[in-house]
C-alpha cells in the first residue's frame, strides 16, 4: 500500500465495510446499488451490483445485474466486474466481462475509486453516444 507522506491508508476490510454501509443505505438517486453476495464471506470478495439504465437510451428502464469481485489487492487494484444481464456495450466483452483496456475507470484505477464509482461510470458509459443506441439482447437474458 503506497501512500503520500503523512496520509493515512485505510486497511482493505475497513474500506470494504465503509462501502458496504454506504451500499446498504442507498446511493444518490437509486440508479446504482451494490451489496455483498453472502454475509458469511468474511474476506468480503463477492459483491452484486445493480444499474438502472439511463433515460433516453436503449437501456432506459432496464435493470442490469453485475458481479463484482474484490481480491486481496482491492482497493489498490481494481475489482473484476462482469455483467450477469446481457448487454451490448463497447467496454463489455462477449462474455459480460468489463474490459479495463476500454473502460478507463478500471484501466486507470485510483485507490480513491469505489464500487459506486465503477457502477456510476458504467451507467454514464451506457449513455455515451457510441453506446446509447446499440441494439440490445432481449430484456432479462443473462450470460
Beta strands, then each sheet from edge to edge (+ up, - down):
strand 1: 32-36
strand 2: 46-52
strand 3: 63-69
strand 4: 80-83
sheet 1: 1+ 2- 3+ 4-
end
